[in-house]
């Protein structure tokens, strides 16, 4: 009995491709998708925080000059 595999393109968020069983559990697929969205959310939050800090520093610097 051979296990059939499929390769899916995950794009930039998933950093390449992923190989899964042809009759993979949908819960497994959902977990993979949620982990990608979770990591993107963390990156977005980091970028937002760094932008706010930079804006705050610029505002303070321009007020004192």
Secondary structure by P-SEA (a helix, b strand, c coil): cbbbbbbbbbcccccbbbbbcccccaaaaaaaaaaaaaaaaaaaaaaaaaaaaaaaaaaaaaaac
